[in-house]
Amino acid sequence: MSNGIFGAEKRPIITIVMDGIGICEREEGNAVKAADTPTLDMLASKYHCFSLKAHGTAVGLPSDDDMGNSEVGHNALGAGQVFAQGAKLVSEAIESGRMFESASWKEIVSNAADSTLHFLGLFSDGNVHSHIDHLKAMVVRAKEEGLKKVRIHILLDGRDVGETSALDYVLPFEDFLSSLRSDDFDVCIASGGGRMVITMDRYEANWAMVEKGWKTHVLGEGRSFASAEEAINTLRAETGAIDQDLAPFVIARDGKPVGTVEDGDSVVFFNFRGDRAIEISKTFEAGADFDKFDRVRVPNVVYAGMLEYDGDAHIPSRYLVSPPKSATPWANSL
């Protein structure tokens, strides 16, 4: 350290990362600003302190309206450079067409030529785990490439976006699908549920969530409704739950689920953030030695994630966009 701060004496340097501690003058919703923080105040006044941006373009996100998160921080901390990651990485791959030229996308499409392409992921524009625009771009491309049948399995957010904003996404998306639907392109929402109830567990804390998701999306088991709108309105009225806690549901016609996953189908998990994508990816790709729950049946599908969610274990085996190359040694394994 320079003589101006600690003098000539050599002293250890400790880096402490305080997750969730930010600098903002706004008091509303700001626990740090409202709290009594004598130690932080002392450090700020006694020692040389400076602030770093941990959101937006400074850490490789699309715009300064995009908040940072733990995975963004893991990738950026110590990298010594700004590189596109997460949402920006995927958006650039879509806009340039690079994603649709990838071997994984071509395999996904080729495999589903005479079957069904399924999209599964967090359904919002929160830009922390996923973005609905990425999903829409892939649905449009699927039609352009001549696929006949697409099914979408939506995980309701209510965490990175408004607590009860699900219909703000579902209703315009239904209009979007209607504009694409034709005699030779059958597309619809097939299942859904709250992100904290099904599918998106992390750190192997609750495999029962993944099991519920498997039964809902793959097997088509569970309470059925005519539409996602009906499901959300009914479940919210019955329980008062916010979006992330809504129970799973299946869309059915004439008493039959519209979008079970079958042999020969293709499946894309469109989250770009990895922590809540690893377990469902393992479930699709694991062999007979899978022991977390009884999958009942395991359809033979071509499965891909949006990114490689675990760079050490290479989960999943196929992904649509290559992960960021970071100078941080642990970043690409998160």
C-alpha positions in Angstrom: 0.0 0.0 0.0 1.1 3.6 -0.5 2.9 5.5 2.3 0.0 8.0 2.3 -2.4 5.4 3.8 -0.5 3.0 6.0 3.0 4.6 6.1 6.1 2.5 5.4 5.0 -0.5 7.5 4.0 -3.6 5.6 0.6 -4.9 6.6 -1.7 -7.6 5.4 -4.5 -6.8 2.9 -7.8 -8.4 3.4 -10.5 -8.4 0.8 -14.0 -8.7 2.3 -17.0 -9.1 -0.1 -20.2 -8.1 1.7 -23.0 -9.6 -0.4 -25.9 -7.3 -0.7 -24.2 -4.2 0.7 -24.4 -1.3 -1.7 -24.0 2.5 -1.7 -27.2 4.4 -2.4 -28.6 7.6 -0.8 -32.2 6.5 -1.3 -33.6 5.4 2.0 -36.8 3.6 0.8 -36.1 -0.1 0.8 -32.5 0.5 1.7 -31.7 -1.5 4.8 -28.0 -0.5 4.8 -28.9 3.2 4.7 -31.5 2.8 7.4 -29.3 0.7 9.7 -26.8 1.8 12.4 -23.5 1.0 10.8 -20.7 2.3 13.1 -18.0 0.0 11.7 -18.7 0.8 8.1 -18.9 4.5 8.9 -15.5 4.2 10.7 -13.9 2.5 7.8 -15.2 5.0 5.3 -14.0 8.0 7.3 -10.7 6.6 8.6 -9.3 4.8 5.5 -9.1 5.4 1.8 -12.4 4.1 0.4 -13.8 4.2 -3.1 -16.9 2.7 -4.7 -17.2 0.3 -7.7 -20.2 -0.2 -10.0 -21.6 -3.7 -9.7 -24.4 -3.4 -12.1 -25.1 -2.5 -15.7 -22.6 -2.0 -18.4 -19.7 -1.8 -15.9 -20.0 -5.6 -15.3 -21.0 -6.6 -18.8 -24.8 -6.4 -18.6 -26.9 -4.9 -21.4 -27.7 -1.5 -19.9 -27.3 0.4 -16.6 -31.0 -0.4 -15.8 -29.9 -4.0 -15.2 -29.1 -4.9 -11.6 -26.1 -7.0 -10.7 -26.4 -10.3 -8.8 -24.1 -12.8 -7.1 -23.2 -14.7 -10.3 -22.4 -11.5 -12.2 -20.2 -10.5 -9.3 -18.4 -13.9 -9.3 -17.6 -13.6 -12.9 -16.5 -10.0 -12.8 -14.6 -9.7 -9.5 -10.9 -9.7 -10.2 -11.3 -10.2 -14.0 -9.5 -7.0 -14.8 -11.7 -6.3 -17.7 -15.3 -5.9 -18.8 -16.8 -8.7 -20.8 -20.3 -9.6 -21.9 -22.0 -12.1 -19.6 -25.4 -13.4 -18.9 -28.1 -11.5 -20.6 -25.8 -9.4 -22.8 -23.8 -12.5 -23.9 -27.0 -14.2 -25.1 -28.5 -11.1 -26.6 -25.4 -10.5 -28.7 -25.4 -14.1 -29.8 -29.0 -13.8 -30.9 -28.7 -10.4 -32.6 -25.6 -11.5 -34.5 -27.2 -14.8 -35.5 -24.3 -16.7 -33.9 -26.5 -18.7 -31.6 -28.6 -20.0 -34.5 -25.4 -21.2 -36.3 -24.2 -23.2 -33.3 -24.0 -27.0 -33.6 -26.3 -27.4 -30.6 -29.1 -25.2 -32.1 -28.9 -27.0 -35.4 -29.1 -30.4 -33.6 -32.1 -29.2 -31.5 -33.9 -28.1 -34.7 -33.0 -31.1 -36.8 -34.1 -33.5 -34.1 -37.5 -31.7 -33.7 -38.4 -31.6 -37.4 -41.0 -34.3 -37.0 -41.6 -33.9 -33.2 -41.9 -31.1 -30.7 -39.5 -28.4 -29.5 -40.0 -27.5 -25.9 -38.8 -24.3 -24.2 -38.6 -24.3 -20.4 -37.4 -21.5 -18.2 -38.0 -18.4 -16.0 -40.7 -16.4 -17.7 -40.0 -12.6 -17.2 -37.7 -9.8 -18.3 -36.0 -9.7 -14.9 -32.7 -10.3 -16.7 -31.2 -12.1 -13.7 -31.8 -15.7 -14.8 -33.5 -15.2 -18.2 -35.2 -12.8 -20.5 -38.5 -13.3 -22.3 -37.1 -11.6 -25.4 -34.6 -14.5 -25.8 -37.5 -17.0 -25.7 -39.5 -15.0 -28.2 -36.5 -14.8 -30.6 -36.1 -18.6 -30.4 -39.8 -19.3 -31.0 -39.7 -17.0 -34.1 -36.6 -18.8 -35.4 -38.2 -22.2 -34.8 -41.0 -21.2 -37.1 -38.6 -19.8 -39.7 -36.7 -23.0 -39.7 -39.9 -25.0 -40.5 -40.7 -26.6 -37.2 -44.3 -27.6 -36.8 -44.8 -27.9 -33.1 -43.5 -25.8 -30.1 -44.5 -26.0 -26.5 -43.5 -23.6 -23.8 -43.2 -24.4 -20.1 -43.2 -21.2 -18.0 -41.7 -20.7 -14.5 -43.4 -17.7 -13.0 -41.1 -15.1 -11.5 -42.4 -12.6 -8.9 -38.9 -12.2 -7.4 -36.8 -10.4 -10.0 -39.9 -8.6 -11.1 -43.2 -7.5 -9.5 -44.6 -10.1 -7.0 -47.9 -10.4 -8.9 -46.9 -9.4 -12.4 -47.3 -12.8 -14.1 -50.2 -11.8 -16.3 -48.3 -8.7 -17.5 -46.1 -11.2 -19.3 -48.5 -14.0 -20.0 -51.2 -11.9 -21.8 -48.9 -10.1 -24.3 -47.1 -13.4 -24.9 -50.3 -15.1 -25.7 -50.9 -12.4 -28.3 -47.4 -12.9 -29.6 -48.1 -16.6 -30.0 -51.4 -16.0 -31.7 -49.6 -13.8 -34.3 -47.3 -16.8 -35.1 -49.8 -19.6 -34.9 -50.9 -21.1 -38.3 -52.0 -24.3 -39.8 -48.5 -25.5 -40.1 -47.2 -24.0 -36.8 -48.7 -25.3 -33.6 -47.4 -23.3 -30.6 -48.8 -22.8 -27.1 -48.0 -22.7 -23.4 -48.1 -26.2 -22.0 -47.4 -25.9 -18.2 -46.1 -23.7 -15.5 -45.8 -22.9 -11.8 -43.9 -20.7 -9.4 -40.1 -20.6 -9.5 -39.9 -21.3 -5.8 -42.2 -24.3 -6.0 -41.1 -26.3 -9.1 -38.0 -26.9 -11.2 -35.6 -24.1 -10.1 -34.0 -25.5 -7.0 -30.3 -24.8 -6.4 -27.4 -26.3 -4.5 -29.4 -29.6 -4.3 -31.3 -28.1 -1.4 -34.7 -29.4 -2.4 -34.9 -32.1 -5.1 -38.7 -32.3 -4.5 -39.0 -29.0 -6.4 -37.3 -30.6 -9.4 -39.5 -33.7 -9.1 -42.6 -31.5 -9.2 -41.3 -29.8 -12.2 -40.5 -33.1 -14.0 -44.0 -34.4 -13.3 -45.5 -31.1 -14.5 -43.5 -30.4 -17.6 -42.5 -33.8 -18.8 -45.2 -36.2 -17.6 -48.1 -33.7 -17.8 -49.3 -34.6 -14.3 -51.1 -32.2 -12.0 -54.0 -29.8 -11.9 -55.1 -28.8 -15.4 -56.5 -25.6 -16.8 -57.6 -24.3 -20.2 -55.0 -21.6 -20.2 -52.2 -20.1 -18.2 -54.3 -17.0 -17.5 -57.0 -19.2 -16.0 -54.5 -21.1 -13.9 -52.9 -18.0 -12.5 -56.1 -16.2 -11.7 -57.6 -19.4 -10.1 -54.6 -20.3 -8.0 -54.0 -16.7 -6.9 -57.6 -16.3 -5.8 -57.6 -19.6 -3.9 -54.3 -19.1 -2.1 -53.3 -15.4 -2.2 -49.8 -16.6 -3.2 -47.5 -14.3 -5.1 -46.2 -15.5 -8.5 -43.1 -17.3 -7.2 -45.2 -19.4 -4.9 -48.0 -20.4 -7.2 -48.7 -24.2 -7.5 -47.8 -26.1 -10.7 -50.3 -26.3 -13.4 -50.8 -28.2 -16.7 -52.6 -26.8 -19.8 -55.1 -29.4 -21.2 -57.4 -29.8 -24.1 -60.2 -32.4 -24.1 -58.8 -33.7 -20.8 -55.3 -34.3 -22.2 -52.2 -32.3 -21.5 -51.1 -30.3 -24.6 -47.3 -30.6 -24.1 -45.8 -33.7 -22.5 -42.2 -34.4 -23.4 -41.9 -37.5 -25.5 -39.2 -39.6 -27.2 -37.7 -37.8 -30.1 -38.5 -34.3 -28.8 -36.0 -31.5 -28.2 -35.8 -29.4 -25.0 -34.1 -26.0 -24.4 -33.8 -24.7 -20.9 -33.5 -20.9 -21.7 -32.2 -19.6 -18.4 -28.7 -18.2 -18.8 -27.8 -18.1 -15.1 -26.6 -21.5 -13.9 -27.3 -22.0 -10.3 -31.0 -22.9 -10.7 -30.5 -24.6 -14.0 -28.1 -27.4 -13.0 -30.5 -29.8 -11.3 -33.1 -29.9 -14.0 -30.3 -30.3 -16.6 -28.9 -33.3 -14.6 -32.4 -34.8 -14.5 -32.8 -34.7 -18.3 -29.3 -35.9 -19.1 -28.6 -38.5 -16.3 -28.6 -42.2 -17.1 -30.2 -45.1 -15.2 -28.0 -44.3 -12.1 -30.1 -41.2 -11.4 -31.3 -41.6 -7.8 -32.8 -38.3 -6.7 -36.4 -39.3 -7.4 -38.3 -41.7 -9.6 -38.6 -40.0 -13.0 -41.3 -42.7 -14.0 -40.2 -42.5 -17.6 -37.3 -40.8 -19.2 -38.0 -39.6 -22.8 -35.1 -39.8 -25.2 -34.6 -36.2 -26.1 -32.0 -33.8 -27.4 -31.5 -31.4 -24.5 -29.6 -28.0 -24.4 -29.1 -25.2 -21.9 -28.8 -21.6 -22.9 -25.2 -21.6 -21.5 -23.0 -24.2 -20.0 -24.1 -24.0 -16.3 -21.2 -25.9 -14.7 -17.9 -25.6 -16.5 -16.2 -28.2 -14.4 -18.8 -30.9 -14.7 -19.8 -29.8 -18.2 -23.5 -29.5 -17.4 -25.3 -29.6 -19.7 -23.5 -31.5 -22.5 -25.1 -29.1 -25.1 -25.5 -25.4 -24.8 -26.4 -22.7 -27.3 -24.0 -19.9 -26.3 -20.4 -20.3 -25.2 -19.8 -19.0 -21.7 -17.7 -15.8 -21.0 -14.0 -16.2 -20.9 -12.9 -14.5 -17.7 -9.5 -13.9 -16.2 -11.1 -14.8 -12.8 -10.0 -18.5 -12.4 -13.2 -19.7 -10.7 -15.7 -17.8 -12.9 -16.4 -20.3 -15.6 -17.2 -23.1 -13.1 -20.0 -21.2 -11.4 
